[in-house]
């Protein structure tokens, strides 16, 4: 499992000629790192003197960030699985008309799944960015810079996942599916540039 690799092994694999892990897995890891940093700031806030008033809020943030971290970690393997399915579909035989039809059908089904996986990753990274705001506002000032890194990591994951959606819908013939997924992605991305900058500035002003 990718998630059980050491950082060095993962980076070596990422840099190699192997197609997986690739940008999709990197997007998920970026989001997972953002979620982990939110958890870190929350953990440094819970039980600390001077932060009693935000104790409950910090615990709730921690619970949400840990769920996001788990889901985004799982998304790394999901990305590899769907990429392998796409590659396998293109490798199907195409000598007869029946084989060509079966191959075309599988390619389209694989591309649809390969669109939905990064779309879900983008949605999760969107939540990471949003969750960075309350911890940036309420978290322990001694580690508040980590809240800034969290929002940037989540945003990087969001934009990276979006690229994987765009590249896969480009090969899909079902235009209703394409437009539906494009609209979902645009809704996820809407306002994120401004929110990322706003949270970054909140953190920077506290340094």
C-alpha positions as CSV (number, residue, x, y, z in Angstrom):
1,X,0.0,0.0,0.0
2,X,1.3,3.4,-0.9
3,X,0.3,4.9,2.5
4,X,2.7,2.4,4.2
5,X,5.7,3.6,2.2
6,X,8.4,5.7,3.7
7,X,8.5,9.3,2.4
8,X,11.8,8.6,0.6
9,X,10.4,5.5,-1.2
10,X,7.2,7.3,-2.2
11,X,9.2,10.2,-3.6
12,X,11.5,7.8,-5.5
13,X,8.4,6.1,-7.0
14,X,6.9,9.5,-7.8
15,X,10.1,10.5,-9.6
16,X,10.5,7.3,-11.5
17,X,9.3,6.2,-15.0
18,X,6.3,4.5,-13.4
19,X,3.0,6.2,-14.1
20,X,1.8,5.6,-10.5
21,X,1.9,7.2,-8.1
22,X,1.5,10.5,-10.0
23,X,-0.2,13.8,-9.8
24,X,-3.4,12.5,-8.4
25,X,-1.7,10.8,-5.5
26,X,0.3,13.9,-4.9
27,X,-2.9,16.0,-4.8
28,X,-4.3,13.6,-2.2
29,X,-1.2,13.8,-0.1
30,X,-1.1,17.6,-0.2
31,X,-4.7,17.6,1.1
32,X,-3.9,15.0,3.7
33,X,-0.9,17.1,4.9
34,X,-3.1,20.1,5.2
35,X,-5.6,18.1,7.3
36,X,-2.8,16.7,9.5
37,X,-1.5,20.3,10.1
38,X,-4.9,21.4,11.2
39,X,-4.9,18.5,13.6
40,X,-1.5,19.5,14.9
41,X,-2.6,23.1,15.7
42,X,-5.8,21.8,17.3
43,X,-3.8,19.4,19.4
44,X,-1.5,22.2,20.6
45,X,-4.6,24.3,21.5
46,X,-6.6,21.7,23.4
47,X,-5.8,21.7,27.1
48,X,-3.5,24.8,26.8
49,X,-3.7,27.6,29.3
50,X,-5.3,30.7,27.7
51,X,-7.3,28.7,25.2
52,X,-10.0,27.4,27.5
53,X,-12.7,29.3,25.6
54,X,-11.9,27.6,22.3
55,X,-11.4,24.1,23.8
56,X,-14.7,22.7,22.5
57,X,-14.2,24.3,19.1
58,X,-10.7,22.9,18.8
59,X,-11.9,19.4,19.7
60,X,-14.6,19.6,17.0
61,X,-12.1,20.9,14.5
62,X,-9.7,18.0,15.4
63,X,-12.4,15.4,14.9
64,X,-13.2,16.8,11.4
65,X,-9.6,17.2,10.4
66,X,-8.8,13.6,11.3
67,X,-11.7,12.3,9.2
68,X,-10.4,14.4,6.3
69,X,-6.9,13.1,6.8
70,X,-8.1,9.5,6.8
71,X,-10.2,9.9,3.6
72,X,-7.5,11.8,1.7
73,X,-4.9,9.1,2.7
74,X,-7.2,6.5,1.2
75,X,-7.6,8.6,-1.9
76,X,-4.0,8.1,-2.7
77,X,-4.6,4.4,-3.4
78,X,-7.9,5.1,-5.1
79,X,-6.1,7.3,-7.6
80,X,-3.6,4.5,-8.4
81,X,-6.5,1.9,-8.8
82,X,-8.4,4.0,-11.3
83,X,-5.3,5.0,-13.3
84,X,-4.5,1.3,-13.6
85,X,-8.0,0.6,-14.8
86,X,-7.7,3.3,-17.5
87,X,-4.4,1.9,-18.6
88,X,-5.8,-1.6,-18.7
89,X,-8.8,-0.5,-20.7
90,X,-6.6,1.0,-23.4
91,X,-4.6,-2.3,-23.5
92,X,-7.7,-4.4,-24.3
93,X,-7.7,-6.3,-27.7
94,X,-9.2,-4.5,-30.7
95,X,-9.0,-6.9,-33.5
96,X,-12.7,-7.6,-34.0
97,X,-15.7,-5.2,-34.0
98,X,-16.9,-6.9,-30.8
99,X,-13.5,-6.4,-29.2
100,X,-13.4,-2.7,-30.3
101,X,-16.8,-2.1,-28.8
102,X,-16.0,-3.8,-25.6
103,X,-12.7,-1.8,-25.4
104,X,-14.5,1.5,-26.1
105,X,-17.1,0.8,-23.5
106,X,-14.6,0.0,-20.8
107,X,-12.4,3.0,-21.7
108,X,-15.4,5.3,-21.2
109,X,-16.4,3.6,-17.9
110,X,-12.8,3.8,-16.7
111,X,-12.5,7.5,-17.6
112,X,-15.7,8.3,-15.7
113,X,-14.4,6.6,-12.6
114,X,-11.1,8.3,-13.1
115,X,-13.0,11.6,-13.1
116,X,-15.0,10.9,-10.0
117,X,-12.0,10.0,-7.9
118,X,-10.1,13.3,-8.2
119,X,-13.4,15.1,-8.0
120,X,-14.0,13.6,-4.6
121,X,-10.4,14.5,-3.7
122,X,-11.1,18.1,-4.7
123,X,-14.2,18.1,-2.5
124,X,-12.1,16.9,0.5
125,X,-9.4,19.4,-0.1
126,X,-12.0,22.1,-0.3
127,X,-13.1,21.1,3.2
128,X,-9.5,21.2,4.4
129,X,-9.2,24.8,3.1
130,X,-12.4,25.8,4.9
131,X,-11.4,24.1,8.1
132,X,-8.1,25.9,8.1
133,X,-10.0,29.2,8.8
134,X,-11.4,28.5,12.3
135,X,-8.1,26.9,13.5
136,X,-6.2,30.0,12.1
137,X,-8.6,32.2,14.0
138,X,-8.6,30.3,17.3
139,X,-5.5,28.1,17.4
140,X,-2.5,28.3,19.6
141,X,-0.4,31.3,18.3
142,X,2.8,29.4,19.0
143,X,2.1,27.1,16.1
144,X,-0.2,29.4,14.0
145,X,2.2,29.4,11.0
146,X,1.3,25.7,10.6
147,X,-2.3,26.7,10.0
148,X,-1.0,28.8,7.1
149,X,0.8,25.8,5.7
150,X,-2.3,23.8,6.2
151,X,-4.4,26.1,4.0
152,X,-1.7,26.2,1.3
153,X,-1.4,22.5,1.3
154,X,-5.1,22.0,1.1
155,X,-5.4,24.5,-1.7
156,X,-2.5,22.9,-3.6
157,X,-4.3,19.6,-3.3
158,X,-7.6,21.2,-4.5
159,X,-6.1,22.8,-7.6
160,X,-4.1,19.7,-8.4
161,X,-7.1,17.4,-8.1
162,X,-9.0,19.7,-10.4
163,X,-6.4,19.3,-13.1
164,X,-7.0,15.5,-13.0
165,X,-10.7,16.0,-13.4
166,X,-10.2,18.3,-16.4
167,X,-7.8,15.9,-18.2
168,X,-10.1,12.9,-17.8
169,X,-13.4,14.6,-18.8
170,X,-11.5,15.6,-22.0
171,X,-11.8,12.0,-23.2
172,X,-15.4,11.3,-22.2
173,X,-18.0,11.2,-24.9
174,X,-21.0,11.4,-22.6
175,X,-21.5,15.2,-22.6
176,X,-24.2,15.1,-19.9
177,X,-21.7,13.4,-17.6
178,X,-19.0,15.9,-18.6
179,X,-21.1,19.0,-18.0
180,X,-22.4,17.6,-14.7
181,X,-18.9,16.9,-13.4
182,X,-17.5,20.2,-14.7
183,X,-20.3,22.1,-12.9
184,X,-19.6,20.2,-9.6
185,X,-15.9,21.0,-9.9
186,X,-16.6,24.7,-10.6
187,X,-18.9,24.8,-7.6
188,X,-16.1,23.3,-5.4
189,X,-13.5,25.8,-6.8
190,X,-15.8,28.8,-6.5
191,X,-14.4,31.3,-4.0
192,X,-11.4,29.2,-3.0
193,X,-8.8,31.6,-4.3
194,X,-10.1,34.4,-2.1
195,X,-10.7,32.3,0.9
196,X,-7.1,30.9,0.7
197,X,-5.7,34.4,0.6
198,X,-8.0,35.5,3.5
199,X,-6.8,32.7,5.7
200,X,-3.2,33.2,4.8
201,X,-3.5,36.8,5.8
202,X,-5.1,35.9,9.1
203,X,-2.1,33.8,9.9
204,X,0.4,36.3,8.6
205,X,-1.1,39.0,10.8
206,X,-0.5,36.9,13.9
207,X,3.2,36.3,13.3
